[in-house]
Amino acid sequence: MRDLDISTESTRRGGLASRLMIVGLVVAVGGIAGALGVANASDGGLEHLQQTYLVSFALFLSVSLGALFFVLLHHLTRAGWSVVVLRLAVALACNVQLMLVLAIPIVLWLHQLY
């Protein structure tokens, strides 16, 4: 059985994918700015936004860490049956780096959240 080596795989993005990433980034920044604007305009909205962000962060962090655990378990046991599922788990586990960046607002709001 061939061992799965993810480091040798390359990702090629065409022109459409690059444009979609830019559009997605613009929509995300606009959504964040809109959420902060609405939260500041309403009474108690900022606390509600912080609590919602914390719950969402915890959900996506647990999914990413669960996938990372599955990938580590797959490699420790040298399992061959889960190669198809492993690609999905690796893609989900890559979000751990993103979650590190998304933890910055939680660290900044720590005294207000708890």
C-alpha positions as CSV (number, residue, x, y, z in Angstrom):
1,M,0.0,0.0,0.0
2,R,1.3,3.4,-0.9
3,D,1.9,5.8,2.0
4,L,0.1,9.1,1.8
5,D,2.5,12.0,1.5
6,I,0.6,15.2,1.6
7,S,3.7,17.4,1.4
8,T,4.4,16.5,-2.2
9,E,0.9,17.4,-3.4
10,S,0.6,20.8,-5.1
11,T,-2.4,23.0,-5.3
12,R,-3.1,24.9,-8.5
13,R,-5.6,27.7,-8.6
14,G,-7.0,29.1,-11.7
15,G,-8.1,32.7,-12.4
16,L,-11.7,31.9,-11.1
17,A,-10.4,30.6,-7.8
18,S,-8.3,33.6,-7.2
19,R,-11.2,36.0,-8.0
20,L,-13.5,34.0,-5.7
21,M,-10.9,34.3,-2.9
22,I,-10.7,38.0,-3.3
23,V,-14.5,38.3,-3.4
24,G,-14.8,36.1,-0.3
25,L,-12.2,38.3,1.6
26,V,-14.1,41.5,0.7
27,V,-17.4,39.9,1.9
28,A,-15.8,38.7,5.1
29,V,-14.3,42.1,5.9
30,G,-17.6,43.8,5.1
31,G,-19.5,41.3,7.3
32,I,-17.1,41.9,10.2
33,A,-17.4,45.7,9.8
34,G,-21.2,45.4,9.6
35,A,-21.4,43.2,12.7
36,L,-19.2,45.5,14.7
37,G,-21.3,48.5,13.5
38,V,-24.6,46.9,14.5
39,A,-23.1,45.7,17.8
40,N,-21.9,49.2,18.7
41,A,-25.3,50.8,17.7
42,S,-27.4,48.6,19.9
43,D,-27.5,48.5,23.7
44,G,-25.7,45.4,24.9
45,G,-24.9,44.3,21.4
46,L,-21.1,44.2,21.9
47,E,-21.4,41.7,24.8
48,H,-23.8,39.6,22.7
49,L,-21.3,39.7,19.8
50,Q,-18.4,38.6,22.0
51,Q,-20.3,35.7,23.5
52,T,-21.5,34.5,20.1
53,Y,-17.9,34.7,18.8
54,L,-16.7,32.7,21.7
55,V,-19.2,29.9,21.2
56,S,-18.6,29.8,17.4
57,F,-14.8,29.8,18.0
58,A,-15.1,26.9,20.5
59,L,-17.2,24.9,18.0
60,F,-14.9,25.3,15.1
61,L,-11.8,24.7,17.3
62,S,-13.2,21.5,18.6
63,V,-13.9,20.2,15.0
64,S,-10.4,21.2,13.9
65,L,-8.8,19.5,16.9
66,G,-10.9,16.4,16.5
67,A,-9.8,16.1,12.9
68,L,-6.2,16.6,13.9
69,F,-6.6,13.8,16.5
70,F,-8.0,11.6,13.8
71,V,-5.0,12.3,11.5
72,L,-2.5,11.7,14.3
73,L,-4.3,8.4,15.2
74,H,-4.2,7.4,11.6
75,H,-0.5,7.9,11.3
76,L,0.3,6.3,14.7
77,T,-1.6,3.1,13.8
78,R,-0.5,3.1,10.2
79,A,-4.1,2.5,9.2
80,G,-4.7,1.9,5.5
81,W,-8.5,1.8,5.4
82,S,-9.1,5.5,6.1
83,V,-7.1,7.0,3.2
84,V,-10.3,8.5,1.7
85,V,-11.5,10.0,4.9
86,L,-8.0,11.1,5.8
87,R,-8.0,13.8,3.1
88,L,-11.1,15.3,4.6
89,A,-9.6,15.2,8.1
90,V,-6.3,16.8,6.9
91,A,-8.3,19.6,5.3
92,L,-10.2,20.2,8.5
93,A,-7.0,19.9,10.6
94,C,-5.4,22.7,8.6
95,N,-7.9,25.1,10.2
96,V,-5.9,24.9,13.4
97,Q,-3.6,27.5,12.1
98,L,-6.5,29.8,11.2
99,M,-8.0,29.2,14.7
100,L,-4.7,30.5,16.2
101,V,-5.3,33.8,14.4
102,L,-9.0,33.9,15.3
103,A,-8.1,33.4,19.0
104,I,-6.7,37.0,19.1
105,P,-10.0,38.7,19.7
106,I,-10.8,36.2,22.5
107,V,-7.5,37.0,24.2
108,L,-8.2,40.7,23.8
109,W,-11.8,40.4,25.2
110,L,-10.8,38.0,28.0
111,H,-11.5,40.3,30.9
112,Q,-15.0,41.2,29.4
113,L,-16.0,37.6,28.5
114,Y,-15.3,36.0,31.9
